[in-house]
Amino acid sequence: MTQLTHQAQSLLNDLDGFRVEIDEANERADIILDRPPFNIVSMKQREQLRLVFEALDDDARVRVIVLRAMGEHFSSGGDIKGFLEASPEHVSKLAWNIASPARCAKPVIAANKGYCFGVGFELSLACDFRICTEKSLYALPEQKLGQIPGSGGSARLQKMIGIARTKDIVMRSRRISGPQACEWGIALECVPETGLEKATDELVRELRAVAPYAQRTAKKLLNDTEDAPLSVAIELEGHCYSRLRNSDDFREGARAFHEKRKPVFKGS
């Protein structure tokens, strides 16, 4: 595993059910779920995922983060036994850990294949982009266990696709296919199974070409104004625009446009 640094290094030294790979040449980090065949997410793994996202957010080598999985399935969900053993206080923190891709300033892509159930779906919903395959299946099956989604799944989904479709998925524990997820706006793109890696690579290249500072600002602005009234969102957008107006990247972008050349952004 690529060495990372974080204040909770002891938790990062023995990753449970996943690994991290950093490709410095392509400014890319891959968080790879690696407990096939179903990549069940343990309680310890949830906290470790949060710490890894925080570490990668501070890593100057990384521009884009990809969350993907080994084997046939992305993840069939969480370790059910772990829920029964965890304290109520610990369980109440689950949503905070799973929301780490959203809090990360850098763009995060989820490459979903096969089953993307439960916490696997919730973790993907916290990412900025989801790419699925024609054989992907999304579901929040907690109702069948006498529970509800507990890591932000129903809340994020309702913001994304509306209350009626969210009730359809959550209250019926209904499985949604990759093509339907794309049609409903859950996934950005649906590709053949063999095309998932290529589509992910292409999106990484596209995101790397954007000015880093502007990209981070856009992500935070959109997240922060999701629930804001239109007037407040427009006001905050104006402040962000004003701040970027004085950035080195904006000056470089403007010069490159007039000089008809490719800009060289530095993230400042």
Backbone as CSV, one residue per row, in Angstrom:
resi,resn,N_x,N_y,N_z,CA_x,CA_y,CA_z,C_x,C_y,C_z
1,MET,0.824,-1.194,0.000,0.000,0.000,0.000,0.860,1.247,0.000
2,THR,0.421,2.286,-0.674,1.115,3.572,-0.670,1.048,4.184,0.723
3,GLN,2.172,4.675,1.231,2.213,5.244,2.570,1.472,6.574,2.623
4,LEU,0.600,6.720,3.620,-0.137,7.947,3.832,0.226,8.521,5.192
5,THR,-0.046,9.782,5.388,0.197,10.402,6.681,-1.092,11.010,7.208
6,HIS,-1.334,10.836,8.486,-2.532,11.361,9.112,-2.334,11.307,10.615
7,GLN,-3.062,12.148,11.347,-2.932,12.169,12.794,-3.343,10.836,13.420
8,ALA,-4.176,10.079,12.745,-4.587,8.766,13.233,-3.863,7.671,12.449
9,GLN,-2.537,7.809,12.328,-1.750,6.888,11.508,-1.920,5.436,11.948
10,SER,-2.092,5.216,13.234,-2.211,3.843,13.725,-3.397,3.119,13.097
11,LEU,-4.482,3.849,12.840,-5.642,3.234,12.203,-5.402,2.986,10.720
12,LEU,-4.489,3.740,10.126,-4.228,3.621,8.695,-3.208,2.539,8.361
13,ASN,-2.526,2.023,9.362,-1.455,1.069,9.103,-1.966,-0.311,8.724
14,ASP,-3.190,-0.635,9.074,-3.732,-1.960,8.798,-5.147,-1.808,8.251
15,LEU,-5.234,-1.460,6.969,-6.533,-1.199,6.360,-7.351,-2.484,6.261
16,ASP,-8.629,-2.363,6.615,-9.513,-3.518,6.699,-10.422,-3.585,5.476
17,GLY,-10.114,-4.470,4.552,-11.000,-4.699,3.422,-10.828,-3.758,2.249
18,PHE,-9.779,-2.959,2.259,-9.520,-2.088,1.103,-8.058,-1.673,1.109
19,ARG,-7.631,-1.098,-0.015,-6.258,-0.614,-0.127,-6.251,0.693,-0.908
20,VAL,-5.110,1.370,-0.895,-4.975,2.654,-1.586,-3.787,2.583,-2.540
21,GLU,-3.989,3.070,-3.759,-2.904,3.163,-4.738,-2.836,4.603,-5.240
22,ILE,-1.630,5.151,-5.290,-1.439,6.519,-5.784,-0.594,6.488,-7.050
23,ASP,-1.126,7.083,-8.095,-0.444,7.213,-9.381,-0.024,8.677,-9.519
24,GLU,1.200,8.968,-9.100,1.659,10.361,-9.086,1.684,10.972,-10.484
25,ALA,2.041,10.172,-11.478,2.142,10.686,-12.844,0.798,11.213,-13.338
26,ASN,-0.284,10.574,-12.889,-1.623,10.979,-13.313,-2.390,11.686,-12.205
27,GLU,-1.693,12.050,-11.134,-2.284,12.810,-10.021,-3.573,12.159,-9.524
28,ARG,-3.528,10.856,-9.414,-4.733,10.072,-9.121,-4.498,9.133,-7.948
29,ALA,-5.509,9.023,-7.082,-5.494,8.042,-6.007,-6.699,7.124,-6.159
30,ASP,-6.489,5.829,-6.037,-7.566,4.856,-6.090,-7.761,4.234,-4.713
31,ILE,-8.972,4.313,-4.205,-9.362,3.583,-3.000,-10.098,2.346,-3.491
32,ILE,-9.537,1.184,-3.231,-10.010,-0.049,-3.860,-10.596,-0.984,-2.809
33,LEU,-11.906,-1.191,-2.853,-12.537,-2.163,-1.968,-12.041,-3.545,-2.367
34,ASP,-11.511,-4.299,-1.403,-10.811,-5.540,-1.748,-11.144,-6.661,-0.766
35,ARG,-12.444,-6.935,-0.664,-12.901,-8.074,0.111,-13.912,-8.851,-0.741
36,PRO,-13.455,-9.351,-1.910,-14.378,-10.045,-2.802,-14.885,-11.342,-2.159
37,PRO,-16.029,-11.859,-2.609,-16.721,-11.434,-3.834,-17.685,-10.262,-3.641
38,PHE,-18.085,-9.968,-2.391,-19.133,-8.967,-2.203,-18.646,-7.669,-1.573
39,ASN,-17.365,-7.611,-1.185,-16.790,-6.387,-0.618,-17.661,-5.802,0.497
40,ILE,-18.007,-6.655,1.452,-18.786,-6.227,2.609,-17.959,-5.237,3.425
41,VAL,-18.590,-4.145,3.821,-17.897,-3.066,4.529,-18.048,-3.254,6.035
42,SER,-16.930,-3.414,6.732,-16.951,-3.607,8.182,-17.081,-2.272,8.899
43,MET,-17.372,-2.337,10.194,-17.483,-1.118,11.000,-16.141,-0.393,11.060
44,LYS,-15.058,-1.133,11.250,-13.729,-0.531,11.299,-13.387,0.129,9.966
45,GLN,-13.791,-0.516,8.900,-13.489,-0.015,7.560,-14.129,1.347,7.308
46,ARG,-15.320,1.570,7.857,-15.996,2.848,7.676,-15.152,4.001,8.220
47,GLU,-14.618,3.808,9.411,-13.797,4.850,10.019,-12.492,5.019,9.258
48,GLN,-11.917,3.909,8.823,-10.672,3.983,8.065,-10.871,4.695,6.738
49,LEU,-11.997,4.457,6.080,-12.275,5.151,4.823,-12.300,6.660,5.034
50,ARG,-12.925,7.088,6.133,-12.940,8.522,6.437,-11.523,9.060,6.600
51,LEU,-10.696,8.362,7.337,-9.333,8.819,7.575,-8.517,8.860,6.282
52,VAL,-8.750,7.890,5.411,-8.028,7.845,4.141,-8.446,9.019,3.249
53,PHE,-9.734,9.314,3.188,-10.178,10.464,2.399,-9.555,11.744,2.939
54,GLU,-9.476,11.883,4.248,-8.863,13.069,4.840,-7.378,13.150,4.502
55,ALA,-6.698,12.008,4.542,-5.276,11.985,4.211,-5.038,12.340,2.752
56,LEU,-5.868,11.791,1.852,-5.710,12.074,0.425,-6.069,13.518,0.103
57,ASP,-6.984,14.095,0.871,-7.348,15.490,0.666,-6.150,16.401,0.927
58,ASP,-5.270,15.983,1.826,-4.085,16.769,2.172,-2.847,16.386,1.359
59,ASP,-2.991,15.405,0.473,-1.844,14.887,-0.286,-1.662,15.684,-1.582
60,ALA,-0.560,16.401,-1.688,-0.309,17.272,-2.843,-0.120,16.488,-4.141
61,ARG,0.120,15.200,-4.038,0.318,14.386,-5.245,-0.997,14.065,-5.956
62,VAL,-2.122,14.267,-5.273,-3.415,13.776,-5.754,-4.326,14.914,-6.179
63,ARG,-4.887,14.817,-7.381,-5.893,15.761,-7.874,-7.288,15.144,-7.862
64,VAL,-7.367,13.858,-8.200,-8.654,13.176,-8.344,-8.605,11.852,-7.591
65,ILE,-9.714,11.501,-6.934,-9.810,10.252,-6.189,-10.855,9.362,-6.851
66,VAL,-10.512,8.096,-7.031,-11.428,7.107,-7.605,-11.723,6.041,-6.555
67,LEU,-12.994,5.753,-6.348,-13.422,4.689,-5.454,-13.922,3.544,-6.324
68,ARG,-13.240,2.408,-6.245,-13.619,1.269,-7.080,-13.460,-0.023,-6.282
69,ALA,-13.693,-1.154,-6.928,-13.700,-2.418,-6.195,-13.109,-3.552,-7.013
70,MET,-12.581,-4.527,-6.304,-12.110,-5.757,-6.919,-13.271,-6.739,-7.025
71,GLY,-13.187,-7.615,-8.006,-14.208,-8.642,-8.160,-15.404,-8.183,-8.959
72,GLU,-16.465,-8.967,-8.870,-17.652,-8.759,-9.692,-18.544,-7.635,-9.184
73,HIS,-18.508,-7.385,-7.861,-19.430,-6.430,-7.258,-18.696,-5.287,-6.568
74,PHE,-19.321,-4.102,-6.589,-18.778,-2.958,-5.866,-18.877,-3.217,-4.369
75,SER,-20.083,-3.428,-3.873,-20.287,-3.803,-2.475,-21.737,-4.197,-2.265
76,SER,-21.937,-5.312,-1.555,-23.301,-5.750,-1.241,-23.815,-5.104,0.032
77,GLY,-22.987,-4.277,0.684,-23.445,-3.567,1.875,-22.531,-3.762,3.067
78,GLY,-23.078,-3.485,4.246,-22.292,-3.522,5.472,-22.356,-4.860,6.188
79,ASP,-21.508,-4.974,7.202,-21.453,-6.168,8.041,-22.606,-6.094,9.047
80,ILE,-23.651,-6.895,8.842,-24.858,-6.827,9.671,-24.537,-7.137,11.132
81,LYS,-23.686,-8.093,11.360,-23.320,-8.453,12.734,-22.691,-7.269,13.456
82,GLY,-21.942,-6.463,12.721,-21.283,-5.314,13.320,-22.267,-4.302,13.874
83,PHE,-23.428,-4.169,13.229,-24.447,-3.236,13.717,-24.977,-3.677,15.082
84,LEU,-25.137,-4.980,15.248,-25.677,-5.494,16.503,-24.684,-5.356,17.646
85,GLU,-23.398,-5.371,17.313,-22.368,-5.310,18.343,-21.973,-3.878,18.695
86,ALA,-22.207,-2.923,17.792,-21.780,-1.543,18.013,-22.713,-0.815,18.976
87,SER,-22.155,0.145,19.696,-22.956,0.946,20.621,-23.813,1.933,19.840
88,PRO,-24.941,2.394,20.419,-25.762,3.400,19.744,-24.969,4.652,19.390
89,GLU,-24.047,5.069,20.256,-23.241,6.252,19.981,-22.360,6.036,18.754
90,HIS,-21.772,4.839,18.656,-20.912,4.549,17.510,-21.726,4.506,16.223
91,VAL,-22.892,3.896,16.289,-23.742,3.783,15.099,-24.184,5.167,14.624
92,SER,-24.380,6.098,15.564,-24.830,7.437,15.192,-23.783,8.202,14.389
93,LYS,-22.536,7.737,14.405,-21.462,8.404,13.672,-21.253,7.837,12.274
94,LEU,-22.005,6.815,11.930,-21.777,6.141,10.647,-21.944,7.085,9.464
95,ALA,-22.962,7.930,9.503,-23.219,8.834,8.380,-22.075,9.821,8.185
96,TRP,-21.436,10.254,9.282,-20.315,11.184,9.194,-19.143,10.539,8.465
97,ASN,-18.857,9.294,8.777,-17.761,8.594,8.105,-18.048,8.410,6.615
98,ILE,-19.254,8.002,6.295,-19.613,7.712,4.912,-19.723,8.993,4.081
99,ALA,-19.910,10.135,4.731,-19.991,11.412,4.019,-18.619,11.975,3.672
100,SER,-17.556,11.274,3.999,-16.204,11.809,3.779,-15.901,12.143,2.322
101,PRO,-16.403,11.406,1.319,-16.142,11.831,-0.070,-16.739,13.201,-0.380
102,ALA,-17.891,13.516,0.209,-18.525,14.816,-0.036,-17.736,15.942,0.618
103,ARG,-17.182,15.683,1.812,-16.401,16.708,2.504,-15.036,16.918,1.869
104,CYS,-14.529,15.916,1.183,-13.230,16.014,0.517,-13.279,17.125,-0.530
105,ALA,-12.280,18.005,-0.532,-12.275,19.140,-1.458,-12.041,18.708,-2.900
106,LYS,-11.414,17.560,-3.074,-11.063,17.091,-4.418,-12.211,16.285,-5.032
107,PRO,-12.301,16.244,-6.363,-13.362,15.460,-6.993,-13.180,13.972,-6.737
108,VAL,-14.302,13.298,-6.485,-14.294,11.867,-6.182,-15.243,11.154,-7.142
109,ILE,-14.733,10.106,-7.787,-15.504,9.301,-8.735,-15.749,7.923,-8.134
110,ALA,-16.992,7.448,-8.184,-17.307,6.077,-7.797,-17.525,5.264,-9.069
111,ALA,-16.736,4.205,-9.234,-16.881,3.304,-10.376,-17.652,2.077,-9.896
112,ASN,-18.948,2.031,-10.201,-19.847,1.009,-9.657,-20.085,-0.125,-10.638
113,LYS,-19.969,-1.339,-10.140,-20.277,-2.513,-10.950,-20.983,-3.544,-10.080
114,GLY,-21.795,-4.384,-10.710,-22.498,-5.410,-9.959,-23.354,-4.814,-8.864
115,TYR,-23.364,-5.495,-7.700,-24.158,-5.007,-6.576,-23.563,-3.729,-6.004
116,CYS,-24.418,-2.758,-5.798,-24.058,-1.527,-5.091,-25.187,-1.277,-4.102
117,PHE,-25.134,-2.003,-2.988,-26.232,-2.059,-2.041,-25.851,-1.410,-0.712
118,GLY,-26.857,-0.987,0.021,-26.639,-0.512,1.377,-25.583,0.562,1.470
119,VAL,-24.603,0.328,2.349,-23.556,1.328,2.551,-22.718,1.524,1.291
120,GLY,-22.649,0.513,0.431,-21.943,0.682,-0.831,-22.615,1.736,-1.695
121,PHE,-23.938,1.736,-1.691,-24.715,2.739,-2.423,-24.561,4.099,-1.735
122,GLU,-24.652,4.113,-0.398,-24.561,5.370,0.346,-23.192,6.022,0.167
123,LEU,-22.148,5.218,0.177,-20.800,5.739,-0.038,-20.675,6.318,-1.443
124,SER,-21.264,5.650,-2.415,-21.237,6.141,-3.795,-22.018,7.437,-3.943
125,LEU,-23.144,7.541,-3.239,-23.955,8.758,-3.312,-23.225,9.968,-2.736
126,ALA,-22.276,9.723,-1.838,-21.491,10.812,-1.256,-20.377,11.272,-2.189
127,CYS,-20.132,10.525,-3.257,-19.112,10.902,-4.244,-19.702,11.934,-5.206
128,ASP,-18.842,12.583,-5.957,-19.288,13.626,-6.887,-19.848,13.061,-8.178
129,PHE,-19.280,11.942,-8.616,-19.690,11.334,-9.877,-19.803,9.820,-9.687
130,ARG,-20.818,9.242,-10.317,-20.983,7.795,-10.307,-21.040,7.305,-11.750
131,ILE,-20.201,6.348,-12.067,-20.247,5.684,-13.364,-20.634,4.233,-13.104
132,CYS,-21.634,3.740,-13.832,-22.100,2.368,-13.608,-22.037,1.576,-14.908
133,THR,-22.370,0.319,-14.810,-22.411,-0.526,-16.003,-23.846,-0.972,-16.262
134,GLU,-24.043,-1.574,-17.405,-25.367,-2.054,-17.776,-25.867,-3.146,-16.845
135,LYS,-24.940,-3.787,-16.113,-25.322,-4.859,-15.187,-25.242,-4.424,-13.728
136,SER,-25.023,-3.145,-13.493,-25.005,-2.646,-12.113,-26.415,-2.691,-11.523
137,LEU,-26.479,-2.898,-10.207,-27.745,-2.856,-9.486,-27.558,-2.024,-8.225
138,TYR,-28.422,-1.023,-8.038,-28.382,-0.178,-6.851,-29.571,-0.530,-5.957
139,ALA,-29.354,-0.523,-4.632,-30.461,-0.793,-3.719,-30.126,-0.330,-2.310
140,LEU,-31.175,0.042,-1.584,-31.098,0.307,-0.142,-32.068,-0.687,0.512
141,PRO,-31.589,-1.888,0.847,-32.479,-2.981,1.264,-32.763,-3.047,2.759
142,GLU,-32.461,-1.972,3.499,-32.543,-2.032,4.953,-33.944,-2.358,5.486
143,GLN,-34.997,-2.019,4.741,-36.360,-2.321,5.197,-36.550,-3.817,5.418
144,LYS,-35.869,-4.628,4.642,-35.983,-6.081,4.779,-35.345,-6.586,6.064
145,LEU,-34.550,-5.736,6.719,-33.926,-6.085,7.989,-34.616,-5.385,9.156
146,GLY,-35.727,-4.724,8.865,-36.417,-3.989,9.911,-35.734,-2.677,10.246
147,GLN,-35.024,-2.099,9.284,-34.285,-0.860,9.520,-34.525,0.117,8.372
148,ILE,-33.861,1.248,8.463,-33.840,2.233,7.383,-32.385,2.530,7.055
149,PRO,-32.095,3.138,5.909,-30.711,3.529,5.612,-30.202,4.469,6.704
150,GLY,-28.983,4.221,7.200,-28.473,4.991,8.328,-27.220,5.784,8.056
151,SER,-26.774,5.812,6.808,-25.536,6.530,6.490,-25.753,7.560,5.389
152,GLY,-26.935,8.174,5.408,-27.205,9.268,4.477,-27.863,8.870,3.181
153,GLY,-28.134,7.587,2.982,-28.648,7.122,1.697,-29.973,7.729,1.286
154,SER,-30.986,7.622,2.154,-32.303,8.140,1.783,-32.297,9.659,1.671
155,ALA,-31.523,10.324,2.539,-31.472,11.789,2.506,-30.820,12.290,1.223
156,ARG,-29.684,11.724,0.864,-29.001,12.148,-0.366,-29.838,11.808,-1.600
157,LEU,-30.444,10.637,-1.571,-31.223,10.203,-2.727,-32.428,11.109,-2.936
158,GLN,-33.081,11.509,-1.847,-34.250,12.382,-1.977,-33.881,13.728,-2.593
159,LYS,-32.708,14.266,-2.210,-32.246,15.521,-2.809,-31.958,15.336,-4.295
160,MET,-31.527,14.148,-4.646,-31.067,13.880,-6.008,-32.211,13.556,-6.968
161,ILE,-33.157,12.737,-6.518,-34.185,12.252,-7.455,-35.612,12.525,-6.992
162,GLY,-35.787,13.162,-5.839,-37.127,13.498,-5.374,-37.710,12.457,-4.428
163,ILE,-38.769,12.859,-3.730,-39.334,12.009,-2.682,-40.039,10.768,-3.231
164,ALA,-40.742,10.890,-4.343,-41.516,9.756,-4.864,-40.606,8.603,-5.278
165,ARG,-39.573,8.921,-6.037,-38.655,7.865,-6.476,-37.837,7.320,-5.305
166,THR,-37.523,8.169,-4.340,-36.792,7.693,-3.167,-37.653,6.733,-2.353
167,LYS,-38.936,7.039,-2.190,-39.830,6.109,-1.510,-39.901,4.779,-2.257
168,ASP,-39.909,4.850,-3.561,-39.950,3.645,-4.389,-38.743,2.757,-4.093
169,ILE,-37.578,3.371,-3.961,-36.348,2.610,-3.706,-36.256,2.158,-2.258
170,VAL,-36.507,3.077,-1.318,-36.289,2.778,0.102,-37.410,1.916,0.688
171,MET,-38.649,2.304,0.492,-39.754,1.623,1.158,-40.076,0.267,0.548
172,ARG,-39.650,0.055,-0.691,-39.866,-1.242,-1.347,-38.578,-2.053,-1.433
173,SER,-37.488,-1.486,-0.946,-36.177,-2.139,-1.078,-35.940,-2.554,-2.526
174,ARG,-36.319,-1.677,-3.437,-36.302,-2.015,-4.858,-34.914,-1.848,-5.462
175,ARG,-34.544,-2.774,-6.303,-33.269,-2.716,-7.008,-33.419,-1.911,-8.297
176,ILE,-32.502,-0.986,-8.498,-32.516,-0.125,-9.676,-31.339,-0.506,-10.574
177,SER,-31.608,-0.757,-11.833,-30.554,-1.158,-12.763,-29.670,0.029,-13.129
178,GLY,-28.499,-0.269,-13.658,-27.591,0.779,-14.104,-28.229,1.733,-15.101
179,PRO,-28.863,1.220,-16.170,-29.502,2.122,-17.129,-30.571,3.004,-16.487
180,GLN,-31.376,2.441,-15.571,-32.403,3.248,-14.922,-31.782,4.278,-13.986
181,ALA,-30.708,3.895,-13.296,-30.010,4.845,-12.419,-29.479,6.027,-13.218
182,CYS,-29.018,5.754,-14.409,-28.523,6.826,-15.278,-29.679,7.695,-15.758
183,GLU,-30.790,7.066,-16.103,-31.966,7.795,-16.564,-32.517,8.705,-15.465
184,TRP,-32.470,8.245,-14.223,-33.004,9.010,-13.098,-32.020,10.063,-12.581
185,GLY,-30.795,10.051,-13.070,-29.823,11.030,-12.631,-28.991,10.591,-11.435
186,ILE,-29.093,9.326,-11.045,-28.262,8.807,-9.954,-26.834,8.626,-10.439
187,ALA,-26.697,8.082,-11.628,-25.375,7.865,-12.221,-25.151,8.839,-13.367
188,LEU,-23.915,9.247,-13.526,-23.543,10.163,-14.606,-23.564,9.465,-15.952
189,GLU,-23.083,8.222,-15.961,-22.917,7.496,-17.219,-23.096,6.010,-16.968
190,CYS,-23.696,5.306,-17.934,-23.853,3.854,-17.878,-23.145,3.257,-19.087
191,VAL,-22.216,2.363,-18.835,-21.387,1.813,-19.907,-21.437,0.285,-19.865
192,PRO,-21.028,-0.381,-20.946,-20.897,-1.835,-20.884,-19.900,-2.235,-19.803
193,GLU,-20.015,-3.455,-19.301,-19.133,-3.908,-18.217,-17.659,-3.711,-18.562
194,THR,-17.310,-3.967,-19.804,-15.912,-3.861,-20.209,-15.444,-2.421,-20.368
195,GLY,-16.374,-1.477,-20.306,-16.010,-0.084,-20.536,-15.881,0.759,-19.288
196,LEU,-16.041,0.155,-18.104,-16.029,0.922,-16.862,-14.670,1.566,-16.601
197,GLU,-13.616,0.810,-16.781,-12.273,1.345,-16.518,-11.943,2.489,-17.475
198,LYS,-12.271,2.317,-18.740,-11.987,3.353,-19.735,-12.767,4.625,-19.433
199,ALA,-14.055,4.479,-19.107,-14.884,5.651,-18.807,-14.365,6.382,-17.574
200,THR,-13.904,5.637,-16.591,-13.348,6.242,-15.382,-12.065,6.991,-15.698
201,ASP,-11.195,6.364,-16.476,-9.934,7.009,-16.860,-10.189,8.313,-17.615
202,GLU,-11.167,8.297,-18.503,-11.479,9.496,-19.295,-11.989,10.630,-18.408
203,LEU,-12.807,10.292,-17.418,-13.319,11.323,-16.516,-12.202,11.883,-15.645
204,VAL,-11.286,11.022,-15.225,-10.131,11.491,-14.447,-9.325,12.489,-15.266
205,ARG,-9.045,12.162,-16.526,-8.282,13.068,-17.393,-9.010,14.399,-17.568
206,GLU,-10.308,14.343,-17.737,-11.089,15.566,-17.917,-11.024,16.443,-16.664
207,LEU,-11.167,15.838,-15.503,-11.152,16.594,-14.251,-9.776,17.172,-13.948
208,ARG,-8.730,16.476,-14.342,-7.364,16.959,-14.125,-7.054,18.193,-14.965
209,ALA,-7.775,18.364,-16.058,-7.498,19.485,-16.959,-8.064,20.803,-16.436
210,VAL,-8.922,20.734,-15.419,-9.558,21.924,-14.867,-8.650,22.550,-13.808
211,ALA,-8.731,23.871,-13.666,-7.941,24.568,-12.652,-8.301,24.043,-11.262
212,PRO,-7.321,23.570,-10.487,-7.607,22.941,-9.192,-8.346,23.842,-8.212
213,TYR,-7.922,25.090,-8.099,-8.533,26.010,-7.141,-9.992,26.267,-7.498
214,ALA,-10.256,26.495,-8.783,-11.629,26.714,-9.234,-12.475,25.461,-9.031
215,GLN,-11.875,24.311,-9.248,-12.580,23.043,-9.094,-12.983,22.812,-7.640
216,ARG,-12.057,23.041,-6.733,-12.353,22.878,-5.306,-13.413,23.889,-4.859
217,THR,-13.314,25.103,-5.371,-14.285,26.137,-5.019,-15.680,25.771,-5.515
218,ALA,-15.756,25.262,-6.730,-17.054,24.886,-7.301,-17.707,23.775,-6.487
219,LYS,-16.916,22.774,-6.093,-17.472,21.662,-5.315,-18.023,22.153,-3.987
220,LYS,-17.251,22.965,-3.293,-17.699,23.457,-1.986,-18.915,24.358,-2.125
221,LEU,-18.909,25.218,-3.123,-20.045,26.111,-3.335,-21.319,25.317,-3.590
222,LEU,-21.246,24.330,-4.472,-22.429,23.536,-4.800,-22.922,22.743,-3.596
223,ASN,-21.995,22.178,-2.819,-22.397,21.442,-1.620,-23.027,22.370,-0.586
224,ASP,-22.409,23.527,-0.404,-22.875,24.449,0.641,-24.210,25.103,0.311
225,THR,-24.524,25.227,-0.980,-25.758,25.922,-1.365,-26.875,24.966,-1.780
226,GLU,-26.684,23.684,-1.572,-27.694,22.709,-1.986,-29.061,22.999,-1.364
227,ASP,-29.063,23.417,-0.099,-30.323,23.684,0.590,-30.609,25.180,0.727
228,ALA,-29.790,26.006,0.116,-29.936,27.452,0.297,-31.002,28.028,-0.633
229,PRO,-31.677,29.097,-0.213,-32.583,29.806,-1.131,-31.788,30.334,-2.328
230,LEU,-32.466,30.539,-3.435,-31.802,30.976,-4.657,-31.018,32.269,-4.442
231,SER,-31.597,33.217,-3.723,-30.917,34.496,-3.522,-29.616,34.324,-2.747
232,VAL,-29.631,33.441,-1.756,-28.419,33.184,-0.965,-27.369,32.470,-1.817
233,ALA,-27.808,31.503,-2.606,-26.882,30.766,-3.464,-26.212,31.690,-4.471
234,ILE,-26.985,32.602,-5.057,-26.430,33.550,-6.018,-25.432,34.480,-5.339
235,GLU,-25.743,34.911,-4.131,-24.841,35.787,-3.383,-23.516,35.090,-3.092
236,LEU,-23.591,33.843,-2.629,-22.371,33.090,-2.331,-21.573,32.808,-3.603
237,GLU,-22.279,32.535,-4.684,-21.594,32.314,-5.958,-20.806,33.555,-6.357
238,GLY,-21.396,34.719,-6.157,-20.717,35.969,-6.479,-19.459,36.176,-5.659
239,HIS,-19.512,35.835,-4.365,-18.328,35.966,-3.511,-17.216,35.025,-3.965
240,CYS,-17.595,33.804,-4.318,-16.599,32.837,-4.794,-15.983,33.296,-6.112
241,TYR,-16.828,33.812,-6.988,-16.338,34.327,-8.274,-15.344,35.462,-8.047
242,SER,-15.673,36.341,-7.130,-14.800,37.479,-6.833,-13.447,37.017,-6.303
243,ARG,-13.477,36.006,-5.433,-12.227,35.498,-4.874,-11.355,34.855,-5.956
244,LEU,-11.985,34.085,-6.841,-11.232,33.432,-7.919,-10.699,34.451,-8.926
245,ARG,-11.361,35.597,-9.012,-10.917,36.638,-9.943,-9.474,37.039,-9.687
246,ASN,-9.021,36.931,-8.454,-7.661,37.331,-8.094,-6.678,36.160,-8.070
247,SER,-7.103,35.010,-8.522,-6.223,33.833,-8.457,-5.237,33.796,-9.619
248,ASP,-4.122,33.128,-9.396,-3.126,32.934,-10.458,-3.698,32.118,-11.603
249,ASP,-4.518,31.111,-11.249,-5.083,30.243,-12.279,-6.015,31.012,-13.213
250,PHE,-6.794,31.940,-12.671,-7.688,32.716,-13.540,-6.882,33.588,-14.498
251,ARG,-5.830,34.208,-13.974,-4.986,35.027,-14.855,-4.348,34.178,-15.945
252,GLU,-3.892,32.974,-15.558,-3.292,32.074,-16.541,-4.332,31.619,-17.553
253,GLY,-5.536,31.296,-17.087,-6.595,30.863,-17.997,-6.974,31.940,-18.996
254,ALA,-7.058,33.200,-18.523,-7.402,34.312,-19.410,-6.305,34.551,-20.442
255,ARG,-5.045,34.494,-19.987,-3.918,34.697,-20.924,-3.888,33.590,-21.974
256,ALA,-4.076,32.348,-21.511,-4.031,31.216,-22.437,-5.150,31.312,-23.471
257,PHE,-6.310,31.777,-23.045,-7.434,31.924,-23.967,-7.096,32.926,-25.068
258,HIS,-6.534,34.072,-24.686,-6.211,35.108,-25.670,-5.007,34.722,-26.525
259,GLU,-4.112,33.917,-25.950,-2.920,33.500,-26.694,-3.155,32.204,-27.461
260,LYS,-4.383,31.679,-27.345,-4.785,30.453,-28.070,-3.829,29.300,-27.772
261,ARG,-3.604,29.050,-26.491,-2.754,27.941,-26.055,-3.414,27.227,-24.876
262,LYS,-2.892,26.084,-24.538,-3.413,25.318,-23.411,-2.910,25.933,-22.099
263,PRO,-3.782,26.204,-21.136,-3.337,26.811,-19.879,-2.556,25.824,-19.020
264,VAL,-1.677,26.358,-18.214,-0.908,25.569,-17.248,-1.316,26.043,-15.853
265,PHE,-2.215,25.299,-15.233,-2.739,25.701,-13.925,-1.870,25.160,-12.798
266,LYS,-1.777,25.937,-11.718,-0.941,25.554,-10.582,-1.745,25.382,-9.286
267,GLY,-3.022,25.702,-9.344,-3.836,25.516,-8.146,-3.684,26.631,-7.131
268,SER,-3.420,27.833,-7.619,-3.262,28.974,-6.696,-3.951,30.216,-7.275
